[in-house]
Amino acid sequence: MLANLDRIASDPDFDPEFNQLSDASLATDTDLSAENIRRLYQRPVFSATSRRAVIAPTNFAYGMARMIQVYVESSRAAVRVEVFRDRAAALKWLGVSDDFPTV
């Protein structure tokens, strides 16, 4: 996740106003620590108005994503993170059409 954030930040076509969609549908394990969560969400890559949605359909992924969301909210970071059980709800919150392609 940190390497992906580095890649995004160095991409010349990246716009900090973009929203982000993370899909944790296939997550079964993680080495995500509180320190890594802090590094992920306090690094000023996205603007304060950007939305970051996490799709977490399994109980494991949902629990991990909710921990991230609670951390972000309690740290008062200028980041908006919401967790969703399905892609359609996440896309709706991001203001994106349901037929948005999967990469």
C-alpha positions in Angstrom: 0.0 0.0 0.0 2.8 2.4 0.8 4.6 1.5 -2.4 1.4 2.2 -4.4 1.1 5.6 -2.6 4.7 6.4 -3.7 3.9 5.4 -7.3 0.8 7.5 -7.3 2.5 10.6 -5.9 5.3 10.4 -8.5 3.0 10.0 -11.5 3.0 13.2 -13.5 -0.7 12.6 -14.5 -1.8 12.3 -10.8 -4.1 15.1 -9.6 -4.4 15.5 -5.8 -8.1 16.2 -6.3 -8.7 12.6 -7.5 -10.7 10.3 -5.3 -9.4 6.8 -4.5 -11.1 3.4 -4.6 -9.4 0.5 -2.8 -10.8 -3.0 -3.3 -9.9 -5.4 -0.4 -12.2 -8.1 -1.8 -9.3 -10.6 -2.0 -7.6 -9.7 1.3 -7.0 -12.7 3.6 -4.0 -11.5 5.6 -2.2 -8.2 6.4 0.9 -6.9 7.9 -0.7 -3.5 8.3 0.4 -1.9 11.5 -0.8 1.3 13.3 2.4 2.9 12.1 1.8 2.0 8.5 -1.8 3.3 8.8 -0.5 6.6 10.1 2.0 6.8 7.3 -0.7 6.0 4.7 -3.2 8.6 5.8 -1.1 11.4 7.1 1.0 11.7 4.0 -0.4 14.7 2.0 -0.8 13.0 -1.4 -4.6 13.6 -1.8 -6.3 16.9 -1.2 -8.5 17.4 1.9 -11.6 17.3 -0.4 -10.7 13.9 -1.9 -12.7 10.9 -0.9 -11.2 7.5 -0.3 -13.5 4.5 -0.4 -12.6 1.0 0.6 -14.6 -2.0 -0.7 -14.5 -4.7 2.0 -17.0 -7.4 1.5 -15.5 -10.1 3.8 -15.6 -9.8 7.6 -11.8 -9.8 7.7 -11.4 -7.0 5.2 -14.3 -5.0 6.7 -12.8 -5.3 10.2 -9.3 -4.1 8.9 -10.8 -1.3 6.9 -13.0 -0.1 9.8 -9.8 0.0 12.0 -8.2 2.2 9.4 -11.3 4.4 9.3 -11.5 4.7 13.1 -7.8 5.6 13.2 -8.2 8.3 10.5 -11.2 9.8 12.2 -9.6 9.8 15.7 -6.3 11.3 14.3 -8.3 14.2 12.8 -6.4 13.8 9.6 -7.7 15.8 6.7 -8.8 12.6 5.0 -12.3 11.3 4.2 -12.4 7.5 4.3 -15.5 5.4 4.1 -15.8 1.6 4.1 -18.4 -0.3 2.0 -19.4 -3.9 1.7 -20.0 -3.6 -2.1 -18.6 -1.8 -5.1 -21.9 -0.2 -6.2 -22.2 1.6 -2.8 -18.6 2.7 -2.9 -18.9 4.1 -6.4 -22.1 5.9 -5.6 -20.4 7.6 -2.6 -17.5 8.6 -4.9 -20.0 10.0 -7.5 -18.9 7.5 -10.1 -21.2 5.5 -12.5 -21.8 1.8 -11.7 -20.4 0.9 -15.1 -17.0 2.4 -14.2 -14.4 -0.2 -15.5 -12.3 -2.3 -13.2 -8.6 -2.1 -13.7 
